[in-house]
Structure formats: structure tokens, C-alpha cells
Amino acid sequence: MLRSIAFALALACAAVLGLAFSLFGAGMALAGTITGTAQTFDSEIRQRLSEYEDWGVWNAGTLQANVTSGAGRINYSLTASAPATPLARDPGVAIFNTGNGYYVGGLSYVTNSAEGKGFTLTVPYQYANGNRLDLWLMTNGPVSAEITASALTDSGTTVQLNPYQNYIVSFISTGLTEDLTVSMVGRGNFNSAQGQMSFGAAALSPVVVPEPEYWLAFLLLIGGFVAYRVVETIWWFYDTVRTLEDDFEGRRLPEGDLEDRWLP
């Protein structure tokens, strides 16, 4: 009877520990995450924005994208820390195929310093989640750049861009409950003949992400199993110690027997 009660208590402890472990793991799995990568591209390759669900091109000298897909999932109005001007048609400019024509993309700075200057783009979290955000940027001069994607529920991630390169920077977000904010900040100085940091276009495309329910079910199963095994091990150790003690007590000589054996 006592053994049955103890085993029932062990199972109850396992259930509590398993639930706590699972909730902690599920919280970690379901928390907002943002990952970012960057790859260079040849400026002569025309970028096919028509293959994306949502996109915008900036090349008219304003912070509002002048050519868009019309889906409106991206906030096409940028904020900037300095006046920007459209890029001229040169080797550092990307050309975007929108399906209705080809557009030269890019906003850049006309000052002699890119230090701390840049653009900010936002994407509503319901569109950022489960999608890949691609950004076309050009450091066609002796300047570098830091591209940071973040949200209030996530500390964010930063991608570094080197000078004299054309980049596609990609961010994938899951589990966000606040809008995704992408800040593009330049580093370094330049003159008009050297070029500058420029932002050309943005586009969204869907990606396959795990369903949260599957993660939760998996974590509940693993959490319960681990907790049960821990409690079972503790009970086995306790039961073994008790058995050894009982066995030792059963083999002890009755009190007085040892003295009688030494009597003449």
C-alpha cells in the first residue's frame, strides 16, 4: 500500500515537472525570432521582382516607393536620417524587372559622410511572420553598412555589409507580435566620385515555417518523459537504499549474541 502511494506521488511529481519543462520550452519555441543573411549579386543581373508577392522600388528621389506591387504589405514610406537622391544609371545600380518594365532602383546620400545616416523600413508583423523580406542595398563606395531587423518582442539581428559590394539582405521572422523594423545605417566617409551606400528595393515572399502546435505537442511529450525518468531514477535510488538497510538490519545478530560467543 505504501509503495503504491509513493509511486502515485512520483507520477504526480513527474506530471508537474513535465508541465513546467514543457511550458518553458514552448515559450522558448514560440517566442519571436528573426534571422538574417546577406549575399552579394552582380549589378548587371536584372532582379525579377515580378516573382515576389509584394515589392517596392525606390528611384524617384522620394522616401515613398514610386513603383510597387499594390499589395501594400510593406510600408512603402521610408524614414531617413538625411536627404536622399535617386541613383544615376551606373555600374552600381540594380535594375529591377517588375513584370511591367525595367526600373533603375536606388536612393543614396549626397553628403560626404554616411556615418550614422540611413533608412528605416517597417513591415506589419502579420505579414513579416512566415515570409522572407529581401532588401537590395549597394555599398558602391568606401562605405560599409549595418542592417538591423528588430521588433519589441525580439532583440533582433544585425547583418554587416562591406564596401564596394551589391547585396541582397534577407530576414525571416516567426512568432512576432509587433511590427518588424529594419534600420539601414551607413558607416564611413566618401566623396561624390567614390559613390555611397544606397537602398534600392524591398520584396516579400512566403517561406515554410514549422507550425507552433507541432512544437508544443513535441515539447509536452519530451518534457513529460524526461521528468518521469528523473523521478523514476530518484525513486529507484531511494528504494534501493531502503532495501539495503532492511537487508542489513535482518542480518544483524540479536543483542547479546556477540557477547555470549566470547564467554568461556
N, C-alpha and C positions, 0 to 999 in steps of 0.2 A: 504494500500500500504506500509506504513511504517512498519507495523507489519510483512508483508511478506518479506521485505528486511532484517529486523532484524533476522527473523527465518532462512533465507538463509545464512546470515553471521554466525549464530550459528552452522549450519550444516557444513559450511566450516571450522570453528574452530575445530569442533569435528573430522573432517577428518584429519586435520593436527596433532592434539593431538594424535589421534588414530594411525596414521602412526609412529609418534615419539615413542610412547609407544611400538608399535609392533616391530619396528626395534631394540629398546633397548632390549626387551625381547627375540627376535630371536637371537640377538648377544650373549646373555647370554646362551641360549639353545644350540646354535651351537658351542660355544667355546669348546676347547679341555678339556676333563675331564678324570681323572684317579682315579679309586677306587681300594683299596687293602684290602685283608683279609688274615688271616693265620689260619690254623688248624693243630693240631698235628696228627701223624699217628704212628701206631705200626711198628717198623722196620722189624718185621717178615712178614708183609703183602707185597707181591710182587706187585709192581706198574706196571700196564698194559699200557705201553707207546704205544703199538700197536693200542690202541683205539683212539689215537690222530692223527690229520692230519700231524703234524710236531713235531719232537722231537730230542733231542740230549742227549747223556750220556758222562760224563767226568770221566774217571777212569784209564787213561794211564799215568798220571804224566805230561801231557802237557796241555797247555791252549786251544788247539784245541780239540773239541769233537771227540772222537775216534769211536763212534757208532751214526749214525744219520739216519733219515728217507729218506734223499736225496731230500726233498722238497726245502730246502735252504731258508726258510722264516725267520729263526732265524739266527743271526750272530753267528756261532758256535765257533768263535775265541774270547776267553775272554781276558780281560786285567786284570792284578793283581798288587797289591802293594807289593808283596813279593813272593819268590819262593814257589811253591806248590808241593805236593807229593800225589800220589794216596792213598786212604784209604785202610787199611788192612781189611780182612774179619772178622768183629767182630760184636757184637750186635748193634753197632751204625751205621751200613752201610745199605743203602737201596739196594734192589735187583730189577732190572727192567726187565720186560718181554717185549721184543721188537717185538715179533712175530717170530723171527728167533733164539731165545735163550734167556738166562738169563745173565744179566751183573751186576756186582757189581759197584755201582756208587759212585763217590766222589773224590773231590780234597780238601786237607786240608793243614794247615801250619805245618812246622817242628820247627818253632821258639817257644820260651817260652812266647810270647805275641801275642794276637790277636788284641790289641788295634790299631785301625785305619787301620788295614790290611783287604784286601778283594778283591772281584772280581767285574768286571763290564761287563754287557751283554747288547747288543743293538738289537732291533728289528725294521726293517723298518716300518715307520708309516702306510704304506698302508696295512701291514699285522697285525700290532698291533690293528688298528681300527676294531671294531666288533669281536674281538677274546679275549679269556681269555688266559693269559700267566700263566702257573703253573711252579713253581720252587721248587725243593726239596732241603732242607737245613737241616743240623744237627748241633745242639749245644751240641754235646755229650761230654761235659765237663763243667767246671765252667766259661763258657764264654757266653755272650749274643751277639746279632747282631741287626743291623738296616738295613732294606731292603727298599730302596727308589727308586720309579719309577717316572721319570720326563721326560719332553720334553720342548723345548724352548717356546712353546705356552701354557704351563701349569706348575704351580708351583710344581705339583707332590704330592705324598703321601708317608708316611713312615709307615712301619709295624715293630713293636718291637718283637724280639724273645727272650724267656727266656732260661736260661741254662738248660742242660740235657734234651733236647727235640728234637724230629724229626718233621719237619714242611713241609707242602705244603703251599707255599705262592702264592696267586693268584692276578693278576692285570687285570682289564678290562678297556680298553681305547676306547674312542669315540672322533671323531672330531679333531684328531691330524693332524698337517701339518708338523711336524718334527718327526724324529725317536724317539722311546721310549728307554730311557736309564735306566737300572736297576743297582743300586750300592748296593753291599752287603758288609757291614763293620762290623768287629768284635769288641767286647768290652771285656776287661779283660785279665787276665794272666792265664797260665796253665803250667803244666809240661808234659813230654812225657807219664806219666802213667795216666793222667787225661783226655786226649782227647782234642778236639779243635772244632772250627767252620769249617764246611765242606759244599761244594756245590756239588750236585750230578747230577741233570738233569734238563732240561727245555722242555716244550711242549706247543703247541698252539692248541686251539680248538675253533670253532665258537660259538658265543652266539647271542641271539636275541636282537637287539637294535632298538629303535624307529627310523623311517625314519625322517630325518630332515624336509622334505617337510610338513609332517603332523603337526609338531610342529609349523612351520612357519604359516601355514594356521590357526591353532587354535589361535595363538597369535594375528594374524591380526584381527580375529573375536572378541576376547575378548578385544583387545585394542580399536577397533572402538566402541564397545558397551559401555565400561567404559567411554571413552572420550565423547561420545554423552550424556550419562546420566549426566555427570558433567556439560556440557554446558547447557543441558536442565534444570537442577536444578538452575543454575545461572540465566538463562532467566526467569524461573518461579518466582524466588525471586524478580528480577527486575520488572517484570510485575505486581506482587502483590503490591509492594511498589508504583508503578505509579498509580495503580487503587485506592489504599487508599488515595493517595494525591489528585487525581481527585475528589473522593467522598467527601473528606474533604472540598476542595475548593467549590464544588457545594452546600454544606450545610451552608456555611458561610453567615451571614446576610449582606445585602448591606451596604456599608459605610454610616454612619449617622443614620441607623435604631436604633442602640443601644442607641444613644444619645436621639433620639426622644421619646423612651419609658420612659425615666426618666424625661422628661419635664412635668411640672404641667399642 
